[in-house]
């Protein structure tokens, strides 16, 4: 009879232990999410988006499992939210990135929402908070 009373406890401990081990492993799937170009990185559906935001240029680099993605036929739109101000910017292909040059408010706390359209893939939305 004691076996039946401890069975639910053992099952709960096993599930808890498995969850703890999984959490301890972290986000490990073969590539890191470090900025390679001095920007801010976020991951959306196994793709890394790195936004480099400077007062005179916005650049977006895209990586798939750590490898650069061909953005020659891609499009992106960035919405910058700085306090009550909103600025929308279209990014165009420029070598290995999507880019726009101009004048941008990219101070600390600015939020950036980027909608990226890669050929043959559904649109992806990447969100950033600039520091």
Secondary structure, DSSP 4 states (H G I P E B T S, - for coil): -HHHHHHHHHHHHHHHHHHHHHHHH-S-SS-----SSSSEEEEETTEEEEEEEETTEEEEEEEETTEE---TT-EEEEEEEETTEEEEEEEEEETTEEEEES-----TT-EEEEEEE-TTS--EEEEEE--
